[in-house]
Amino acid sequence: MRTTLVLILFCLGGCAPPGSSATTTTPTSQPPAERVVLPDVAVQSLEGKTFSLTGLTRGHVVVVDLWATWCKACEVEHPKLVRLARGYASKKLLVLGIDVGEEREVVESYLGRRDFGYPVFLDPDFALPDALGEKELPLLLVVDTNGGIAHRSDELDERTLAVVRRVLAE
């Protein structure tokens, strides 16, 4: 029941075109001393194994992409994230997709129709967006090597790319 209710709330207000006035995720960037630490939530691989999110990201600069199969704005951001993952792989940037609120079978069916381009994990209970106080998708987090959230945005725009470059240089 909770999953259905939260999914309805995400559908009603949580997926708007990136940069539109309908989104409430205002891009924010933080200097290293003021960064909030990425919550340590459990995520699942498509094979059903459970991982600690901080364990997956520790020691890496990471762009975390929170998305869902029904989110049209997420589809707009996806090709940009694939290019980022491929273009910055040699610079030790990791892009992780976290599907929120959906069952493994739904995500597997969706992924079976496309080359996603970066690793995908599942957060069927909305643990990460709940811990962050976020209610809209897409949500991109730029995370530094210490697990600090350097930037959050609803799109991979020039500002977000500039933060990625800066965090990689830290």
C-alpha positions in Angstrom: 0.0 0.0 0.0 2.8 2.5 0.9 4.6 1.8 -2.3 1.4 2.4 -4.3 0.7 5.7 -2.5 4.2 7.0 -2.8 4.3 6.0 -6.5 1.1 8.0 -7.1 2.6 11.0 -5.4 5.8 10.7 -7.5 3.6 10.4 -10.7 1.4 13.4 -9.8 4.2 15.9 -9.0 7.4 14.1 -9.2 8.4 13.8 -12.9 8.6 17.0 -14.8 10.7 18.0 -17.8 14.2 19.0 -16.5 14.6 22.7 -15.9 10.8 23.3 -16.1 9.1 25.5 -13.5 7.2 22.4 -12.4 10.2 20.8 -10.8 11.2 21.9 -7.3 14.7 20.4 -7.2 16.7 23.6 -7.3 20.2 22.9 -8.3 22.4 23.2 -5.2 26.2 22.9 -4.8 28.1 22.7 -1.6 31.8 23.4 -0.7 33.5 20.4 0.8 33.2 21.5 4.4 29.4 21.9 4.1 28.5 18.7 2.2 25.8 16.4 3.6 26.9 12.8 3.5 25.2 10.4 1.1 22.7 8.3 3.2 23.8 4.7 3.7 20.8 2.9 2.4 20.5 -0.6 1.1 20.1 -1.1 -2.6 19.6 -4.2 -4.6 21.3 -5.4 -7.8 19.2 -6.8 -10.6 20.5 -10.2 -9.5 18.9 -9.7 -6.0 22.0 -9.1 -4.0 21.8 -6.3 -1.4 24.6 -3.6 -1.3 25.3 -0.6 0.9 25.1 2.5 -1.2 28.1 4.0 0.5 30.0 0.8 0.0 29.4 1.1 -3.8 30.4 4.8 -3.9 33.3 4.9 -1.3 36.5 6.3 -2.8 34.9 7.3 -6.1 33.4 10.5 -7.6 29.9 9.4 -8.4 26.9 10.7 -10.2 23.9 9.0 -8.7 20.9 9.0 -11.0 17.6 8.4 -9.3 15.0 7.4 -11.9 12.0 5.3 -12.7 10.7 3.6 -15.9 7.6 5.7 -16.1 9.5 9.0 -15.8 9.6 10.8 -19.1 12.1 13.4 -17.9 14.4 10.6 -16.7 14.4 9.3 -20.3 15.5 12.8 -21.5 18.4 12.8 -19.1 19.5 9.2 -19.7 21.5 9.7 -23.0 23.4 12.6 -21.4 24.3 10.4 -18.5 25.5 7.6 -20.8 27.7 10.0 -22.6 29.0 11.3 -19.2 29.7 7.7 -18.0 31.6 6.8 -21.2 33.4 10.1 -21.6 34.7 10.3 -18.0 35.4 6.6 -17.3 39.1 7.1 -17.7 38.9 9.9 -15.2 37.5 7.6 -12.5 34.0 8.9 -12.6 31.3 6.3 -11.7 27.7 6.8 -12.8 25.1 4.7 -10.9 21.4 4.4 -11.7 19.0 3.8 -8.8 15.5 2.9 -9.9 13.1 3.9 -7.1 9.7 2.4 -6.2 9.5 -0.4 -8.8 9.8 -4.1 -8.7 12.7 -5.9 -10.2 10.6 -7.5 -13.0 9.4 -4.1 -14.2 13.0 -2.7 -14.3 14.4 -5.8 -16.0 11.7 -5.6 -18.7 12.5 -1.9 -19.3 16.2 -2.5 -19.4 15.8 -5.5 -21.7 14.7 -3.1 -24.4 17.8 -0.8 -24.2 21.5 -0.5 -23.6 21.4 1.4 -20.3 25.1 2.3 -20.3 25.9 2.2 -16.6 25.1 0.0 -13.5 21.5 0.0 -12.2 20.4 -0.8 -8.7 17.0 -0.9 -7.1 15.5 1.0 -4.3 11.9 -0.4 -4.3 11.0 1.2 -0.9 12.1 4.8 -1.7 14.8 4.6 1.0 17.2 7.1 -0.7 14.7 9.8 -1.8 13.0 9.5 1.7 16.4 10.0 3.4 17.1 13.0 1.2 13.7 14.5 1.6 13.2 14.4 -2.2 9.9 13.8 -3.9 10.7 14.3 -7.6 12.5 12.5 -10.4 14.8 12.7 -12.0 17.3 13.5 -9.3 21.1 13.6 -9.9 23.6 13.7 -7.1 27.2 14.4 -7.5 29.1 12.7 -4.7 32.7 13.2 -3.8 35.2 10.6 -2.8 34.4 11.0 0.9 30.7 10.4 0.3 29.7 14.1 0.5 26.9 15.3 -1.8 28.5 18.1 -3.7 25.6 18.9 -6.0 22.0 17.9 -6.6 19.9 18.7 -9.7 17.1 17.5 -11.9 19.2 17.6 -15.0 22.7 17.1 -16.4 23.3 20.7 -17.5 26.4 22.8 -17.8 26.3 23.7 -14.1 26.2 20.0 -13.0 29.0 19.2 -15.5 31.1 22.0 -14.0 30.6 20.5 -10.5 31.6 17.0 -11.8 34.8 18.5 -13.2 35.5 20.4 -10.0 34.9 17.4 -7.7 37.1 15.2 -9.9 39.9 17.8 -9.5 39.6 18.0 -5.7 
